[in-house]
Each structure stands twice: as structure tokens, then as C-alpha cells.
């Protein structure tokens, strides 16, 4: 290769390198791609105060200037104005709290105008105008029943209509919240909630509050008008025999590897405390999702030809060697008939759980809609499956001794809003008529 050709090659290589560097350096400056803007949530209505997040992005030269303005009656107010001096900022999430009172906005239409500019030579710009509605009026709660009698340990029921559509509603019993559901009553939106009344509820220490929040986030709260009726619950001592512990505890040792090598009494103390609590949390989790409509109708069935062995709310002290080694509060009704007696669905619904459930042994949980569930424990056989729709009276299993059971029986529970309630109310057609249907 002669000197001229070598010089030509070097010049060509240098030009290519300069061109490549120029493209790398200037490419993002001369691009024409506009930035992107989107809300991280649906923003169509704003109440007295609302926090929103706006997502800005630009994959080329990067973001340089962000501006958010709210316009009402042709008057604009700046909510945010941010300059980004350095190139390369490809994404920015901007949180904004819009306070209608501070901004002196009135109820009615408004516009949120969002502008994003990039760092390119052409200053590419995107403008997003979002039409919104300012609504600062809280919903009005119109109760359908203003006289209510509820029992300690029982189920409370609220039905009301609202002056506007609600985004969420429910009932607070002290700090515990039970969500509500929407139904149509004579083609009018009606909001209903089944909630649990604590067994120690009283007028002085139990606050029951109906909560409603509209699409704008405006909230209303009113007290639930009711009279709480006292109910006597039993208390007794249950002696734990050595033979019972040696017979039943291996079943639980097989479930929990950490229990192996423990004494039967140590195993019992664990399952009566930690496992009992874990089972309750599992049940609550299963019952978080419920059908929006009532799947049940009429009185719930009680196991036929069965004698009650334990009642809801029974307080038990467990005694071993003349010492109290634990306690519990019974969460249902124990019913005993013949060994391996047929167990029927207490009402129509959908099966949401089948299988081993700790102290309840082989168990079934049925969703009856709107946060109402029934539980069947200590079964010897399960004759249904998760997802199956069952009819009232349909056989779903057989009674047995699985779990923490001293003899063949059915443990039957009703759960409302994630809490156990007294099943006896749901066996009473007069209670259902007076407290639910009316």
C-alpha cells in the first residue's frame, strides 16, 4: 500500500470516528420524539384533598421542564413547576396533593393541564389536558332501618342508601373495619354490611360507625343506631387426660416438624395458642374475598338429629394435673349425632376451602356472599371441592374426629366480615326476618 492510499485510509477512519462520536453526542439533541405523560391512577374527580402521581418519561434526550396547572373559570394556578438542568433524566414521578380549599376551587368542572419538555434541540413538548370535576360535598347516608337490636357475639346488619355513588363503604366496630357491598333495591343502589358484634360489646365501650366515601374521597361517618342486648356465655373447665394427649397430639406432631420430640403437653400448649391463632388468620384470609351478591336464602340449616356439645362463646380453661395450662373461646357450635353422620351445606353458596385446617381438622368453608361464610370442622370425609356451587341441604362431607376433637362431632361456625359470630341466630327464621329481611 503506497503512502497516498495509507493517508486516505487514515482520513476515512478519522471521519467515521468523528461521525460516530457526533451521532452519539448530537443524536439525542436532534431527535423529535416527544415526552410521555400519564397518571398513575384514575383522576376524574377531586374532593377537598386528593394526592395524585404523574409519571413523566422521555427515553431520548431526557426531561428538562415539567409543569402542572389547574384551570377553572379560565383562571390557572400552578401546582408544580420543575426544571431539570442536566440531560439524561429519562423518568420522573411527580406526587401532587391538590387541596381544593386552599386553591379556592368551587364545585364544578376544571382542567388539569400538564406540560413536559425534553432536552432535544427542538425542545419537543407534550401537553396533556385532563378534564376533572371538583366535588367537595360528602355523601349523605340514609338508613333503611333506624331501630336495631343486636346481641353480644351476634351479627349486625346495616342497609342504607346514599345521596351519591360510593367508592367504598363499611362498618367500624371500634377499630375493626368490615367492608360493605352494593346491591340494587328497587333499582336503587343500596349498601349492605354484615358485621360481627363482640361478645363483650356494650353501649359504653363499643363504638359502631357506618363509613361511606365517594369517588372524590369525601367521607361521611354516622353512628349505627342500636340497642346491644346482653347474652350470658358459659364457662367451664376441661380436664386433659394423659390418654387424650397421647392419642391426639401425634396428629399435630406430624403437621409441624418443630413439635417432634416435644411432650404431649407441650404440643397441646402450642396448638391451643400459636396454631389456634394461625388458623384464625388463615380463615380471615380465605374470607377476604366474597361474592358481591347474597348466595343464601332463608333460614340456615342445623345438623339434623344432633345434640349440642358446646356453644358459641363458651370460655374453656384447660386443666392438666390440677393446673390450668391454657384457655380458649369457642368459635362455633359443636353438634354430635351418629359416628360419620352426613354433613349438609347449611345454605346455598360456593365452596372456597377444603382440606386440613389445624385445630379444625378436615374442614370446609362455604361463601354465602357479601362477607358471610360457614365453616364445617372435624370431618372424617369431604365430598365437595373448591369452586363448586352447593345447594342448601346438599351433602358435603361426614362428621369425624380430625383436628382437636375428643369425639365424633361437627364443629359449625358462621363468619361475618372475617369474625366468628353466633350461628344460633342464623338458625332462627324470626331473627332473619326481623334483622335482615326487613
N, C-alpha and C positions, 0 to 999 in steps of 0.2 A: 504494500500500500504506500503510495507516494505521500509527500508532506501535504499536498493540497487536499487530497482525499481525507487524510487524518484530521486536518483542520476542519473540514466540512462536517465530519462525524462529530467532532467535539462541539462545534457550534450547534448542531441539530440536537444533541443531547442536552446542552445547556438550555436551549429554547423549550424543549419538552419539560425539563425540570422546572423552569420558571413558569411555564403554562400550568403545570400541575399544582405548584405552590400557589399560583394566582387563583386557580379554581378552588383550592382548599380555603384560601384566605377570603376570596371575594364571593364564592358561590352562595354563601348564606346571606350576603348583603344584597344580591341582585335577585333573590327568589321572590316569587309572587304569591306564595301560599299564605292564606290568612289565618290568624289565630282561631282557636275553637273556644266556645263558651258554653257551659251547661250548669244547671242547678243540680246539686247532689240530692235534692228531694223535690217533691211536687210543691210548687209555690203558686197558688191561685187566690188564696185569701189570707189576710193578715189581721190578727186581732190587736189587742192592746200592746202585745210584745211578741215578737217571733224571731228566732235565730235561724238563719239560713246559711248555707255554704255554697259558694260559687266556685266552680272548677275552671281555671283558665289553662290553656295549653298551646304551645307552638313548638313543633318539632324541628324547625329550621333555624332561623336566626335567634329565636328566643323572645320572650316577652319584654317589653320596655315600659309600657304605661297601661295601668288598669284604672277604670273609673266606673263608679256605680252611682246612679242618681235616681231619686224617686220624684215623680211628677204628678201633681194633682192640681186641677183647675189652671193648667198651663204654667204653673209655678214649680220650678225644680229645686230640690235640695240635695246636696252632695252627701252621700252616705260613706263613700270611700274614694280616695284618690291616691294611687300609689305609683311611684316612678321606680323603675328598676334600671340603674345606670349601667350595670355590667351585662354583657351579652352572655348567652348560654343558659339563662333561666327558662327551661322548657315547660315547667308546670308550676302553678301557684294555686293553692286552695285558700280562698278568702272567706273567713267567717264574718258574718254581719248580724248584729242584733238591731232589729228595727222596732223602735218604740214609738207607737202612733201618737201617744200623748205628748211626748217631748217634741215630736216633729209637728205637732198641731195639725195632724191629719184628721179629716172627718170621715164618717161612714160613707162609702160610695166607691166608685171606680178610681183607679190610679194606674200608673205605669212605672215599672222599674226598668230603667234604661242602663244597659251595661255596655261598656266600650273597652276593647282590648286592642292594643297596637304592638307591633313587633319591632325588632331591631333592624329590619332589612332597609336597603337603600330607598325603597318605595314606601316605607312606613305603612305596610299592609295593616288594615284595620277591619275589625268585625264589630258590628253594633247589634245587640240583641235587645228588643223591646218586649217585655213581659207584662201583659195586662193582668192586673190583680184587683181584688176587692178589699176594701178596708171595712172590717166588721168588728166593732168593739162591744156589741151588746151580748151579754151572757144568755144562754138558753134558759127558758122558764120550764120548770118541772111541774107537771100536772098529774098528781097521783090519782090512780083509778080507785084506790081504797084508802081511806083515811083513818079507819079503825082497825087495828091489828092486834091480835093476841098471839104471842109466841111463847113457846115452852123452853125452859132451860134444857140445853142439849138437843133441841129440835131444829127444824128447818124454818127459816124465814123466807118470805116471798114478797118481792116488790114488782109492781107493774105500773108504768107511768107513760105518759105521752109528753112530747116536748114541743116547744114553740118553733124549733128548727131542727134540721138534721144533726145528729150527733156522731162524732168520730169515735168516741169511747164513753162508756158508762159502766157503773157497777156500784157496789156497796162496800163501805168500810165498816168493819166491826173492830173498834179501836184502831189498831194499825194494820190489821189484816184486810186485804182487798180481794173481793170476789168480782170478776168481770161479768157484765151483763150481756144480753143477746137481744137482737132486733127481730120482731115478728110483725105481721100485718094483722090488725084487728079492725074489721070493717073497712079494709083498705087504708087504714091509717097506721103509720109506723108506731109501734108500741115497744117499749123497752122493758125486759123482764130479767130478774136476777133471783136465783135460789142461793141462799147463803146459810151458813151454819151459825147457830146460837150457842155460845159457850155454856157448859154445864153449870158454871158459877155466875152466869150473867145476872145483872141486877140493874135497876134504874140508876143507881148512884155510880157504879163503876164501869158500865158498858155503854159506849157511845156508838150508835148505829147511824151512819151518814150515807145518804144517797148522793152519788157523784155523777156529774154529766159534763162533758167537754165537747164543744162544737168544732167544726172544721177549721176555724180560725184560732183555736186554742183557748177561747173564752170558757171559763169554768163556773159551774154552779154547784153548791152543796146545800142540802137541807137535811134536817133530822128525820129519821124514819119514825112516824108516829106509831107507838106500840105500847102495849102492856106486857111486861115479862112475867110469866106465871112460874112460880117455884115448883120444883119437882124433887121428890125425895129419891136419892140414889142409894143403893145398898153398899155395904162394906162388909167384907169378911176376910178370914184368914184361911189360907190354903196350905196344908201341910204337905211338904215334898218328901215322899218316901225314898229310901235308898233304892228300892226296886224300880220305881218310876224313873229316877235319874239314870240308872244303869240301862234301862230299857230304851229310853228316848234319846239320850244325849249322843250316842254313836251316830245317829242320823245327821246331827248337826256337825259332828266332827268330820264327817265325810264331805260336808259342804264347804267348810272353812279349814284350810290346811293348818293355819296358825293355832287351831284348837287341839290338834293332835298332841297327846301327851299330857293334856290338862286333866284335872279331876272332873268327875261328872258335875260337881257343884260349881266349879269354875266355869265349865261350859255353860251351865244354866245361867249364871250371872251375866255372862257375855251376851247370850242370845236374848235374855229378858231386857237388856239395856241397849247395847250397841246395835244388835241385829234388829230389835224391835223398832228402833229409831230409823235405821237404814231402810227397813221395809216400808215405813210410813213415807219416807222421802221418795222411794220408788213409786209408791201408789200415787202420790201427788204428781209426780212427773208423768205417769201414764194418763192421769185425769186432766192434764193441762189442756188437751185438745178434745173438744166435744162437738157433736153435731149442732148446727145453729138452730135447728127446729126440734120441738119435742117429739121423741120417737115413742113415748109411752102413752097409754090411755087407761084411765080408770084406776081402780084400787090395785096395789101391788099384791102379788100372791105370797102367802105364808106357807112354808113347807107343811104339807098335809099330815095329819095324824102324828104330829111331833110335839114333844113336851119341851118347854123352855128349861134349859140347864143354867144359863147365865144371861143376864140382861145388859142392855146398853148402859154404860156409866158405872157399872159395878167396880168398886175400888177393891183391889186384891192386895193383901200382904202375903208374901210367900215366906213360909216358916220351915226352917230345916234345923233339926237338933235344938228346938226351942228358941231359935234365934231368927229374927226377920232378916232375910237375905235379899229381898227385892220387893218391888211393888209394881202394879200396872193398873191402867184404867181400861176396862173392856170396851172395845170399839164397835160392838155389834150385839147380836143375839145368838146364843148357841141353842140349836134345836136338835133333839135326838129322837129317832124313830127306830126302825129296824136297821141292822147292820147292812151297809151298802145300799141304803134306800135311794130311790130315784130322786134326783135334784132337778127342779124345773126352773126355767127363767122366770123371775118374778114379774117381769113386764117385757114388752117388746123393746128391741134395741139392737145394737151392733156389738159383737164381741171385740174387745180391744186388747185383752190379755188372756193367755192360758199358760199354765206351767207352774214350776216351783217358785214359791214366794215366801221363803224363810219360815217365820213362825206360823204362817197361814198354810203351809204345806202346799199341796197341789191346789191351785186356785184359778178362778175365772173372774174376769171383770167385764161387765157389760155397760156400754154407754147408752143412756136413755135420752140424751140430748140436753143442750143448754146447761151443761155442767153437772148433770145428775147421773150417778153411776151406782151399780150394785156389785157387791163382791161376795163370792162363794168360796169358803176355805175348808181345808182338811179333807179334800176329796180323795177317794180311792181310785176314781176313773174320771176322765174328761172326755166328753162325747161331742165336742164342738171345736171350732178353730177360729183363730183371729181373722177378722174381716167378715165373718158370717153374720147375716141378719137373722135374728131369732124372734120367734113369736112368744107372746105370753103363754106360759104353761108348757113350752117345748122342753123336752128332756135335754139337759146339757151335761149331766155327769151323775156320779154316785157318791154318797157320803162315805167318810172313812176316818182314818186316824193319822193322816200325814201331818207334818208340822208339829207344833206344840199342843198336842191333843192327848188327853188321858183316856179317851174312849171314842167310839164311833159316833160322830155327830156332824152337823153343818154349822159353820160359823157364817152368819149372814150379816152384811153391813150395807148401809146406804151412805154414799159420799155426795156431798153438795159443795161445789166450789172448792174442792180439794180438802175438805174436812169431813170427818165422820159425824153423822147425825143419827138420831134415834129412829130405827126402822119402824117402830111400832106406829108412828104417825102415818106412814105410807101404807100400812095395812088397814087403816081406818077410813072408810068411804066418806064419813061425815067430816073428818078433818080435811080431806082433799077437797070436798065440796065447799066448805066454809073458808078455807085458807088459800086455795089455788084457783078453783073454777070460778068463784065469784069475782 
